[in-house]
Amino acid sequence: MAHGDEFLEPSTADTLRFRVEAGMRSDWTTEQFYEETFTDTTFLARRLVATPETRIAGALSTLLAGTRSGRRQSFQLGSDLILGDRLSRGVLHGTFRHDADSWRWTTIPRAEYERDRTFERDLERVRISADTRLRRGFGDGVNRLETGAGGEFMRARGEGSQFLLDRDVVRSTLGFEHAPVTGAEWRIAWLFAARVFADSVTRDHLEHGWDGHVRRDFEGGHFVMAETHGARRTARHPAPDTRDRFVEADVAAEGTWRLGTSWAGAVRAGFETLRYDEPDSAVFFDYGIARAQITPRFEHSSWTIAAGPRVEVLDTALGPLEEYRELSAIVEFEGLLPGTWWSVVPEYGWREYRISVTGVPVRPEEIGAHSSYRFVELNVYADQRIPGGIRARLLGSGRYEAHTQAADDSRSLYISFDVRKIF
């Protein structure tokens, strides 16, 4: 018995657990989206599909998690399988961590295969990636240095693959974190990525980026926070355009102050910008977007509700047809109980373009211009536990736009419903 784990303290006793979820998933949508295209310009217009599409699939997820060596090592091995009439996907993922004195080593491998036959496509995609991080503490429990490296392999073929360039990626990071128990915490990091595209040599590029974060908490539940992200991309080979030679950056700040036990005020503001080395007035033009939101919040023991105005402004010198001012009212409701999480966010607003058309363009400067519109948008997420070990998830997003030019009116709806039995 002296060689068993029964003599370990509960806090250091190793653990092992296995979970299986099996069920069905259904998606209904009226829109089509392309992700990670690496082919676009500043703005990708939404592509509306005339006929709604419904997808049904069986879903199976497994997770094996545990610890070793007195919890100094931990691991997670999981799989997610979706087999459907139009969309099938298989994912294998893992996380391995090892702690030794002031060091922590973490690696995250992932492999994914997808067969997508939605919206008259027949697209196959394979993606394999792995990232590893090494964190070094300095014995004070406050300061940490972290470095990491990783890579990615992605290949696509079939109808629709023209929107997903095959690519090989190598990336690395170097960061420093200061996280005391009290006072200001902050983190700063440098990121690097090199991407090679088998489909297009002219798209090969290098990217240096940064990531910064600072937060300060005060007595009484008040806090302020600011963060910034950005990247400098350069093309590795001469290219016919400037799409891969630019600087992008964004900065955001947020603050919350308590107004008693149930009331709080929150302010969010941010700015993002994109600057090309050789901008033009047609496709690759510089722009900046500013956003701000003020939302007083009421907090109950199990739910919160916040409401207030939100404003967004886009300015650009070379693409005046894209400039707009947007003002909206937004409500954010969140309910949280044991086994239940609901989030409902409706929004109503008006977007006014600097150059707006109300009918057939008659002046040269109106050619290609957008029409201003009012919009209503609703986003819903629900995670509900049901007796019998059943979990139901609902994800819904809907938007309606009424334009000054009626021909531009648009509506979109996406609903996903997932029901699984947890074993």
N, C-alpha and C positions, 0 to 999 in steps of 0.2 A: 504493500500500500504506500510505502514511502516514495515509490517512483511514480505515483499517479498524480493527476491534477486535483484530486480531492483536497489536498492540503494547501492549495493556492488561495489567496485572498479573492473574494468575489470580484474585485475590481481588476484583477489580473488573470482570472480564469479564462481560458480560450473558449470561443463560441463557434458554433456551426449551425447554419439554418438554410433551409431550402424552401422556395416558394414557387408555386405554379399558378398561373392565371390562364383561363381558357374561356372564350366567348365569341361574340359576334360584333362586327362593326359595320355601320352603314353611313355613307356620305352622300349628300345631295348638294349640288352646286350649279350655278349658272355662269361661272367665270372660270377662266383658265389662267394659271400663273406659271411663269418660268423662273426658277431660282438658280443662283450662281451661274448666270449665263456667261459672264466675262465677254459679252459681245455687244453690250449696250452702249448707250450714250448717257447723258445726264438723266433723262427721264424715259422710262418705258411705259407707254400708254397701256392701260388695261385692255385686254382682248375679251370682248363680250361674246358669249356663245349663244346662238339663237335658241337652241333647244336645251333645256335643263338635263343634267346627267345624274344618274343615280348609281352608286357603287355599293356592293355588298361583299363582305369578306369575313372569313373566320380568322380568329386571332388567338395566338398562343404565346405566352411569355414565361420564361423560367429565370430564376435567380438563385445562385449559390453564393453565399457569403459566409466568411468566417475569419478567425484570427489564429495566429500561431505564436509560439515563443513568448508566452505571457502577454499577448496582445501587442507585442512590438512589431509584428507583421500582420497585415490584414489583406484580404482579397475579396473581389466580387467577380463572378463569371455569370454573364447573362445572355439570353437570346430573346429576340422578338421576331415572330413569324406572322405575316399577314398573307392569306391566300384568298384572292378575290376574283370576281368575274372580269374586272378590268385592271386592277392594280394588285400586284403581289410584291412583297418585300420580305427579305430575310436579313437580320442583323445579329452579329455576334460581337459582344463588347465585354471589356474587362477592366478592372482597376486593381493594381497591386501596389502596396505601400510597405515600406520598411523603415522603422525608427531605430536609430542607434546613437545614443548620447545626444549630441546637439545637431545630428544630421537627420534628414528625412528624404527618402528616395521614393518617387511615385512614377509609375508608368501606366499609360492608358492606351491599349490597343483597341482597334475597331475594324470590322469588315462588314460590308453591306452589298447586297445584290437587289436590284429592283427591275421589275418588268412592268412597264406602264403602257396600257392600251386605251387610255382615256382620250376623249376628244379626237378620235380618228388617228391617234398616234400608235406606233408600235416601237417603243423605246426600251432598250436594255441599258442598264448602268451598273458598273462595278466600282466600288470605292473602298480602298484599304488605307488606313491611317494609323499612326502610332505617335504618341508624345510621351516624353519622359521629363521629369523635373527633379532637381536636387536642391533642397533647402538647407541652409546652414544657420543655426541660431548662435548667438554670442554669449549664452549663459546668463543673460539678464532678463530673459523672458519678454523682451521688448523689441529688439532689433533682429531682423532676419535678412539674409541674402539668398536669392533664388536664381537659378539658371536652368534653362531647359532647351531641349531640341526635339525635333519631330519631322515627320514627313507624311506625304499623301500621294496616293496613286489613284487616278480616276480615268475610266474609259467608258464611252457610250457609243452605241451604234443603233441604227434603225431610224425610222421616221421620227423626226423631232430632235435627233442628236446634233443637228446644226446649231442648236441653241446651247449646247453643252460641250464646249471644247475639251478634248482629252488633255489631261495635264498631269505633270509630276511636280511635286512641291517639296522643298526643304525649308524648314523654319527653325528659328532659335529665339530665345528670350533671355534677358538679364534684368533682374529687378531687385529693389531694396524696399523693405517694409518696416515701418516703425509703428508698433501697436501697443501702447501702454494701457494699463487698466483704467487710468484716468487721464484726462488731457486730450490733446489732439492726436489723432492717428493719421498716418499718411502712407502712400505707396507710390513709387515711380518705377517705370519699366521701359526698356528698349526692346523692340521687336523687329525681327528681320525675316523676310521670306523671299525665296527665289522660285519663280514659276516658269516651267518649260511646257509649251503647248505643242503636242505632236501634230495638230491640225494646221497650225499657223506659226511659223518661225518668227514672224514680225510681232507676235503678241508676247513673246518671251520677255519677262521683266524682273527687276529687282525692286524690293519694297522695304524701306526702313520706316518703322513706326514708333510711336510712344504711347504710353498709357499712364495717367496720373490720377490720384485720388487723395482727398483730404477730408476729414470729418472731425467735428468737435461737438461733444455732448456737454450739456450744462445741467445743473441741478434743476429739478422741476420738470424734466422731460423735454426741454428744448434742445434743438440741434441745428447745425448748419453743415452743409456738405457741398463740395465742388469736385468735379472730375473733368478730365480732358482726354481725348483720343485723337490720333491723327496718323498720317502716313505720307511719305514721299516716295512716289513710284517713278522709276526710270526704265525706258526700253533698253534691252540688251543689243538690239539690232536696228538699223535704219528702218523706219516705218513710214507708210504713206500718210499717217495722221498722227495726232497728238494724244490719242485716247489713253495711252499708257505713260504719259509724261505729265504728271500733275502733283499738286500737294492738296490733300484734304485734311480738314481739322474740324473738331467740334469741342465745345466747352459747355458745361451745364452746371447750374447751381440750384440748390434746394434748401429750404429752411422750414422748420416747423416750430411753432411756439405754443405752449399750453395756455389755455384760457380758463383753467379750472379742471375739475375731474373728468368732465364729459366733453368739453369743447377744445378744439385746437385749430390753429390757422396754418395753412401751408402755402408756400410760394415756390414755383418752379420757373426757371428761365434758362434758355439755352440759345446757342448760335452755332451753326455749321456752315462751312464754306468749302468750295472747290475752286482751285486755280490751276489752269492749264499753262504749260510752257508757251504754247502758241495757240491761244484761244481764237475761235471764229464766231461768227454771228448765226451760224446755221445749226451746228450740232454740238461742238465742244466749246461751250461758252462758260465763262466764270459766273458763279452765282453765290449768293449767301442767303441763308434762311434763319430768321430769328423767331423764337417761340417764347411765350410766357403764359402762365396759368396761375390763378389765385383760387384756392378752394378751401373755404372754411369747412371744418369737419366735426360731426357729432359722433361720439363713440359710446356705444352701449356695451354691456358685458359680452355679448355674442355677435354684434354687428356694428358696422360703421357706415356712415353716409356722408359724402362730401359733394359740394356743388359750387360752381362758380364760372367765371368767364375764362375763355382761352383765346389767344390771338396768335396768328402766324403770318409772317411777311416774307415774301421772296423778292429779292432785288438782284438785277443783273444789268450790266452796261451793254452787253452785246446781244442779249436775247430778250428784248423788251416784250415780246409776245408771251413769254412765260411769267412775267411779273404779276404778282397778285397780292391782295390783302384778304385775310380770312379771319372772321370773328365768329365765335361760337359759344354756346352754353353747354357745359358738360356736367353730368351727375355720375358719381362713382359710388356704387353700393357694394359692400362686401359682408357676407355673413359666414361665421365660422363657429361650428359646433363639433363635438366629438363625432367623427365619421362624416361630416358634412362641410362643404366649402362651396359657396355661391359668390359669383362676381357678375354684376350687371352694370354696364356702362352705356347709357344713351347719350347722344350728342346731337345738337341742332345748330346749324350755322349758315353763314353766307360767305361765298368766295367771290371777290370782285377782281377781275383781271384789269390790268392797266389799259390794255387795248382789247376791248371786248366787242364781239359782233352779236347782233340781234337778228340778223337775217342773212341773206346771201351777201358775201363780201363785195363791196363796190369800190373800195379804195385799195391801192397796192399794199399799204401797210396792214390791211386787214386780212390779207391772204395768209392762211395758216394760223390765224388767231383763234383763241378759245372763246367760248361764251361764258359769261358769269353765271353762277347758279347758287341756289340754296340747297341744303342737303340735310338729311336725317340719317343717322347711323346708330346701330345698336350692336354691342358686343356682349355675349353671354358665355360664361364658363361655369359649369356645375360639376362637382365631384360628390356623389351621394353613396353612402354605404347603406345596403339593404339587408335586413335579417336573412341569415342563411349563408353568409359569406359571399354576398354578391355586391359588386361595385358597378355603378353606372356613372358614365361621364358624358356630358353634353358640351359641345363647343359650337357656338353659332355666331355668325357675323352677317349683318345685312346693311345695305346702304342704298339710298334713293337720292338721285340728283335731278332737280327741276331747273333746266337751263333757260336763259332768256331766249335762246334759239331752240325751239321745241325739238328739232331734229337731233339735238345733242343729249336729250334726256336719257338717263341710264339708271339701271337698277341692278343690284347684284345680291346674291344670297348664298351663304355656305352654311350647311348644318352637318355636324358629325356626331353620331351617337354610338357609344361603345358600352357594351354590357358584358361583364366577365364574372366568372366564378373563381374565387380565391381558394386554393387548396393548401 
